[in-house]
């Protein structure tokens, strides 16, 4: 880093070549790591949304109401938020152990959801599925930070996020097909099988992306002590290193990470306000009677999510390289945020407003809501890779994986709030006004993003 003497601003020299740690892996290995992380990130959001077409069927099975079953989705999102503790665990013990532990318990939890005999069992193991399964979001982002330089990080982050963003819309589509022709339990059998495939691949092929973990360093230093060298019987194969499970939450004390978290939360709130009630607003609007038909509507935002995550990552890296040229070989972390202005600040709130009010007034037929679901999905995920990369760029060297973990913590709390309240809001004030609330949340997130863009450097104390 260099310090600008006149402004006190921090400027980061762009490395033409990656450092030794990032050069430890070939391009093929890096792509394989990103692909595996993306596949893992696909599982939990899909599990969170795949059961939506089966809500009424599951409610009948457990002798309760659809509203009670939908509460499990809010609990699921709280479990997703709490999973940020795995970011701190992976900083100490390594990315590979954290990944393998979480995917193993994800598989077990998904299977137990399928075997649920009562409502309590269904709720508990849905929550543990989220707690272990969502860890791949932060662990995947940490791995990408380990193996990619800043100028390539956004694209890789986009591919990683692609898995997490196509899960929510694709899940209800697959779930609708399954419950139309078979039992709701098959949904979770399928998720268990997919998780088991990821577990096997990770066990045999996933490398540790940290050159030396804190645990390995502490164990080596302990065994290299003079007393241990004199008496090999005192050597240890394992030592316990404590880690702070609240590191991710504490990371939000930094103003830049808090503002980034608010921006992410606004996008996630909007996402779940769009996805959770689709069947409740689309089915009566168009007279759809079978779960499979309403489930197909999830493909519209899903297409936008998938394309947006890929393009958004490349645009983020393009902005970094453009800023490097403009600054004659230097950059600041906030440079990449400029690419988000149009999709986040303009098209996101406009698209959700048009979508909601067209459904409310029953205008536009099938075409208008589908088009603006695609636009809204695209804008969300075109922004997510930039925010996640910014967290890694700006603070990762100070607080490690907690920089990303905190962002995921706060965004999934927003998802829990949205999934737990949007149906009540629609029943009381309608889809038009509910979408208007979502648009105002997006505008608040966009304001946070603009504050980061213009004042983030000063807020970091750079």
C-alpha positions in Angstrom: 0.0 0.0 0.0 1.0 3.6 -0.6 -0.2 6.6 1.4 -1.1 9.8 -0.5 0.7 12.5 1.5 -1.6 15.3 0.4 -4.9 13.6 1.1 -4.0 10.9 3.6 -5.9 8.5 1.3 -5.0 4.9 1.0 -4.1 3.7 -2.5 -3.5 0.1 -3.3 -1.0 -0.8 -6.0 -2.5 -3.2 -8.5 -0.4 -6.3 -8.8 0.2 -7.2 -12.4 1.1 -10.7 -11.3 -0.7 -12.5 -8.5 1.2 -13.0 -5.3 2.9 -16.4 -4.4 -0.1 -17.6 -2.4 -2.5 -17.0 -5.3 -0.1 -18.6 -7.8 -0.1 -21.9 -5.8 -3.1 -23.0 -7.8 -3.5 -23.4 -11.6 -6.3 -21.7 -13.4 -8.1 -25.0 -13.8 -7.9 -25.7 -10.1 -9.2 -22.3 -9.2 -12.1 -22.7 -11.6 -12.8 -26.1 -10.1 -12.8 -24.6 -6.5 -15.2 -21.9 -7.6 -17.5 -24.4 -9.4 -17.7 -26.6 -6.2 -18.4 -23.6 -4.0 -21.1 -22.5 -6.4 -22.7 -25.9 -6.4 -22.7 -25.9 -2.5 -24.1 -22.4 -2.5 -27.0 -23.6 -4.7 -28.2 -26.2 -2.1 -29.3 -24.0 0.8 -31.4 -21.4 -1.0 -33.0 -24.1 -3.1 -33.9 -26.0 0.1 -35.3 -22.7 1.5 -37.7 -22.2 -1.3 -38.3 -25.6 -2.9 -41.0 -26.5 -0.4 -43.1 -23.4 -1.1 -45.4 -25.1 -3.6 -46.0 -27.8 -1.0 -46.8 -25.5 1.9 -50.5 -26.5 2.0 -49.7 -30.2 1.6 -47.1 -30.1 4.4 -49.6 -28.1 6.6 -52.2 -30.9 6.1 -49.6 -33.6 6.9 -48.8 -31.9 10.3 -52.4 -30.8 11.0 -51.6 -27.1 11.0 -52.0 -24.0 8.7 -49.9 -22.7 5.8 -49.0 -19.6 7.8 -47.4 -21.7 10.5 -45.4 -23.7 7.9 -44.3 -20.4 6.3 -42.9 -19.4 9.7 -40.4 -22.2 9.2 -38.9 -20.2 6.3 -38.3 -17.2 8.6 -36.6 -19.5 11.1 -34.7 -21.0 8.2 -33.4 -17.6 7.3 -32.4 -16.9 10.9 -30.4 -20.1 10.7 -28.8 -18.8 7.6 -27.8 -15.6 9.4 -26.3 -17.5 12.3 -24.2 -19.6 10.0 -21.8 -16.6 9.7 -19.9 -18.1 12.7 -18.3 -20.6 10.2 -16.4 -17.7 8.7 -14.4 -17.3 11.9 -14.0 -21.1 12.2 -12.5 -21.3 8.8 -10.1 -18.4 9.5 -8.6 -20.5 12.4 -8.9 -24.2 11.3 -9.0 -23.7 7.5 -11.5 -23.6 4.6 -11.4 -27.3 3.8 -12.3 -28.6 7.3 -15.1 -26.0 7.6 -16.5 -26.9 4.2 -16.4 -30.7 4.9 -18.0 -30.3 8.4 -20.8 -28.1 7.1 -21.6 -30.2 4.0 -21.7 -33.4 6.1 -24.2 -31.9 8.6 -26.2 -30.4 5.7 -26.7 -33.8 4.2 -27.8 -35.3 7.6 -30.1 -32.4 8.3 -31.8 -32.6 4.9 -32.4 -36.3 5.4 -33.9 -35.7 8.8 -36.3 -33.1 7.4 -37.5 -35.7 4.9 -38.1 -38.1 7.8 -39.9 -35.5 10.0 -42.7 -37.1 12.0 -44.0 -33.9 13.6 -43.9 -30.1 13.2 -41.2 -29.6 15.8 -38.9 -32.1 14.1 -39.6 -30.3 10.7 -38.8 -26.9 12.2 -35.6 -28.0 14.1 -33.9 -29.8 11.2 -34.9 -27.1 8.7 -33.0 -24.7 10.9 -29.9 -26.9 11.2 -30.0 -27.4 7.4 -29.8 -23.6 7.0 -27.2 -23.2 9.7 -24.7 -25.6 8.1 -25.7 -25.1 4.5 -25.3 -21.4 4.3 -21.7 -21.5 5.6 -20.7 -22.1 2.0 -21.5 -18.5 1.1 -18.9 -17.0 3.4 -16.4 -19.9 3.0 -16.7 -19.7 -0.8 -16.1 -16.0 -0.7 -13.1 -16.5 1.6 -11.6 -19.1 -0.8 -12.0 -16.7 -3.7 -10.2 -14.1 -1.7 -7.4 -16.6 -1.0 -6.8 -17.6 -4.6 -7.8 -14.6 -6.8 -6.3 -11.1 -7.1 -8.6 -8.1 -6.9 -8.9 -7.6 -10.6 -10.2 -11.1 -11.1 -12.1 -11.5 -7.8 -15.4 -10.0 -8.9 -15.9 -12.4 -11.8 -15.1 -15.4 -9.6 -17.4 -14.0 -6.9 -20.1 -13.7 -9.6 -19.8 -17.4 -10.5 -19.9 -18.3 -6.8 -23.0 -16.2 -6.2 -24.7 -17.6 -9.3 -25.3 -20.9 -7.4 -26.9 -19.1 -4.5 -29.1 -17.0 -6.7 -30.5 -19.6 -9.0 -31.4 -21.8 -6.0 -34.4 -19.7 -4.7 -36.3 -19.5 -8.1 -35.3 -22.9 -9.4 -36.3 -24.6 -6.0 -40.0 -23.8 -6.2 -40.1 -24.9 -9.9 -38.6 -28.3 -9.1 -40.7 -28.5 -5.9 -43.8 -27.8 -7.8 -43.1 -30.6 -10.2 -42.3 -33.0 -7.4 -45.4 -32.3 -5.3 -47.6 -32.4 -8.4 -46.6 -36.0 -9.1 -45.3 -37.4 -5.8 -44.7 -36.7 -2.0 -43.3 -33.5 -0.6 -40.7 -35.6 1.2 -39.1 -36.4 -2.1 -38.0 -32.7 -2.3 -35.7 -33.3 0.6 -34.5 -36.7 -0.6 -33.4 -34.9 -3.8 -31.6 -32.2 -1.8 -29.9 -34.9 0.4 -28.7 -36.6 -2.7 -27.3 -33.4 -4.2 -25.6 -32.6 -1.0 -24.0 -36.1 -0.8 -22.6 -35.6 -4.3 -21.0 -32.3 -3.3 -19.6 -34.0 -0.1 -17.9 -36.8 -2.0 -16.4 -34.4 -4.6 -15.1 -32.0 -1.8 -13.7 -34.9 0.3 -11.5 -36.1 -2.5 -10.7 -33.0 -4.5 -11.1 -29.8 -2.5 -7.7 -28.4 -1.4 -7.0 -26.0 1.5 -6.7 -22.6 0.0 -4.8 -21.0 2.9 -1.1 -21.6 2.7 -1.0 -22.2 6.4 -3.9 -22.0 8.8 -3.7 -20.4 12.2 -4.3 -23.9 13.7 -1.4 -25.4 11.7 0.9 -22.6 12.7 0.0 -22.9 16.4 0.4 -26.7 16.3 3.8 -26.4 14.6 5.0 -23.8 17.1 3.9 -26.0 20.0 5.6 -29.1 18.7 8.8 -27.1 18.0 9.1 -26.0 21.6 12.4 -27.1 23.2 10.6 -29.2 25.9 8.7 -31.1 23.2 11.8 -31.7 21.1 13.5 -33.1 24.1 10.5 -35.3 25.0 8.6 -36.4 21.8 5.9 -37.9 24.0 4.7 -34.4 24.7 4.0 -33.7 21.0 0.4 -33.2 20.1 -1.6 -34.0 17.0 -4.4 -31.7 17.9 -4.7 -28.5 20.0 -7.8 -26.4 20.5 -7.7 -22.8 19.3 -10.7 -20.8 20.5 -12.4 -18.5 18.0 -15.0 -15.8 18.6 -18.4 -16.9 17.2 -19.4 -13.2 17.3 -16.6 -11.9 15.1 -19.0 -11.6 12.1 -21.5 -9.6 14.1 -18.7 -7.4 15.6 -17.4 -6.7 12.0 -20.5 -4.5 11.5 -18.9 -2.0 13.9 -16.9 -0.8 11.0 -19.0 1.9 9.2 -18.1 0.7 5.7 -19.1 -2.9 6.5 -22.4 -1.7 8.1 -23.3 0.3 5.0 -22.4 -2.6 2.8 -24.6 -4.8 5.0 -27.5 -2.4 4.7 -27.2 -2.4 0.9 -27.1 -6.2 0.8 -30.0 -6.4 3.2 -32.1 -4.2 1.0 -31.5 -6.4 -2.0 -32.2 -9.6 0.0 -35.4 -8.1 1.5 -36.6 -7.3 -1.9 -35.6 -10.8 -3.2 -37.7 -12.6 -0.6 -40.6 -10.2 -0.9 -40.6 -11.0 -4.6 -40.2 -14.8 -4.3 -42.0 -15.9 -1.2 -45.6 -14.8 -2.3 -45.4 -15.6 -6.0 -47.9 -18.4 -5.9 -50.2 -16.5 -3.6 -50.4 -13.5 -6.0 -49.9 -15.1 -9.4 -52.2 -18.2 -9.0 -55.4 -16.1 -8.3 -54.4 -13.4 -10.8 -54.2 -15.9 -13.7 -56.5 -18.6 -12.4 -53.8 -21.3 -11.9 -54.8 -24.4 -10.0 -51.8 -26.8 -10.0 -48.6 -26.2 -8.1 -46.5 -26.9 -11.2 -48.0 -23.9 -13.1 -47.3 -21.4 -10.3 -43.9 -22.9 -9.8 -42.9 -22.1 -13.4 -43.2 -18.4 -12.6 -40.1 -18.7 -10.4 -38.1 -19.2 -13.6 -38.5 -15.6 -14.6 -36.5 -14.1 -11.7 -34.3 -17.1 -11.7 -33.2 -16.3 -15.2 -32.5 -12.7 -14.1 -30.5 -13.9 -11.1 -28.3 -16.2 -13.1 -27.5 -13.8 -15.9 -27.0 -10.9 -13.4 -24.6 -12.8 -11.2 -22.4 -13.6 -14.2 -22.5 -10.3 -15.9 -22.3 -8.3 -12.6 -19.0 -10.0 -11.6 -17.4 -9.2 -14.9 -18.6 -5.6 -14.8 -17.2 -5.3 -11.3 -13.8 -6.5 -12.5 -14.0 -4.2 -15.5 -14.6 -1.2 -13.3 -11.6 -2.1 -11.2 -9.3 -2.4 -14.2 -10.7 0.8 -15.6 -10.0 2.6 -12.4 -6.5 1.2 -12.3 -5.8 2.7 -15.8 -7.4 6.0 -14.8 -5.3 6.2 -11.6 -2.1 5.1 -13.4 -1.7 1.7 -11.7 -3.4 2.3 -8.4 -6.9 1.7 -7.1 -9.0 2.1 -4.0 -11.5 -0.4 -2.8 -14.5 1.8 -3.5 -13.8 2.1 -7.2 -15.7 -1.1 -8.1 -18.9 0.2 -6.5 -19.5 2.7 -9.3 -20.8 0.0 -11.6 -23.8 -0.6 -9.3 -25.4 2.8 -9.6 -27.8 2.1 -12.5 -29.0 -1.4 -11.6 -29.3 -0.8 -7.9 -30.3 2.8 -7.6 -32.6 3.0 -10.6 -33.9 -0.2 -12.1 -34.3 -2.3 -8.9 -36.9 0.0 -7.2 -38.6 0.8 -10.6 -39.0 -2.8 -11.6 -40.5 -4.0 -8.3 -43.0 -1.1 -8.4 -44.2 -1.9 -11.9 -44.4 -5.6 -11.1 -46.5 -5.1 -7.9 -48.9 -2.5 -9.3 -49.5 -4.4 -12.5 -50.6 -7.4 -10.5 -52.6 -5.2 -8.2 -54.6 -3.6 -11.0 -54.5 -6.8 -13.1 -52.9 -5.1 -16.1 -50.3 -6.3 -18.6 -51.2 -9.9 -18.9 -48.5 -12.5 -18.4 -45.8 -10.4 -20.2 -45.4 -7.4 -17.9 -44.9 -9.1 -14.5 -42.6 -11.7 -16.1 -40.4 -9.1 -17.8 -40.0 -7.0 -14.7 -39.4 -10.1 -12.5 -36.5 -10.8 -14.9 -35.3 -7.2 -14.7 -35.5 -7.1 -10.9 -33.6 -10.4 -10.6 -30.9 -9.2 -12.9 -30.4 -6.0 -11.0 -30.1 -7.7 -7.7 -27.4 -10.2 -8.6 -25.6 -7.7 -10.9 -24.9 -5.9 -7.6 -24.2 -8.7 -5.1 -20.8 -9.8 -6.5 -19.6 -6.2 -6.2 -20.7 -5.8 -2.6 -19.1 -9.1 -1.6 -15.9 -8.4 -3.4 -15.8 -4.9 -1.7 -16.0 -6.5 1.7 -13.0 -8.7 0.9 -11.1 -5.9 -0.7 -11.6 -3.2 1.9 -11.4 -5.0 5.3 -10.3 -8.6 4.8 -6.7 -8.0 5.8 -7.9 -6.5 9.1 -10.5 -8.9 10.3 -10.3 -11.9 8.0 -13.4 -13.8 7.0 -15.6 -11.9 9.4 -15.8 -9.1 6.8 -17.8 -11.4 4.6 -19.6 -13.2 7.4 -21.0 -10.0 8.8 -22.4 -9.1 5.5 -24.2 -12.5 5.1 -25.4 -12.3 8.7 -27.3 -9.0 8.2 -28.6 -9.8 4.8 -30.2 -13.1 5.9 -31.8 -11.4 8.9 -33.4 -9.1 6.3 -34.5 -12.3 4.3 -36.0 -13.7 7.5 -38.0 -10.4 8.1 -39.2 -10.4 4.5 -40.3 -14.0 4.3 -42.0 -13.8 7.7 -44.0 -10.6 7.0 -44.6 -10.3 3.2 -47.7 -12.6 3.1 -49.3 -10.7 6.0 -48.6 -7.5 4.3 -50.1 -8.7 1.0 -53.2 -9.9 2.8 -53.7 -6.6 4.6 -52.6 -3.9 2.1 -52.2 -5.8 -1.2 -49.3 -6.6 -3.5 -49.0 -3.1 -4.9 -48.3 -1.4 -1.5 -46.1 -4.3 -0.4 -44.0 -3.8 -3.5 -43.9 -0.1 -2.7 -42.5 -0.8 0.7 -39.9 -3.1 -0.9 -39.0 -0.3 -3.3 -38.4 2.2 -0.4 -36.2 -0.4 1.3 -34.2 -0.7 -2.0 -33.8 3.1 -2.1 -32.4 3.1 1.4 -30.0 0.4 0.4 -29.0 2.4 -2.7 -28.4 5.5 -0.5 -26.0 3.3 1.6 -24.2 2.3 -1.5 -23.8 5.9 -2.6 -22.4 6.8 0.8 -19.9 4.1 0.5 -19.0 5.2 -3.0 -18.3 8.8 -2.0 -17.3 8.6 1.6 -16.1 4.9 2.1 -12.5 5.8 1.9 -12.7 8.3 4.7 -14.9 6.0 6.7 -12.3 3.3 6.6 -9.8 5.8 8.0 -7.7 5.4 4.8 
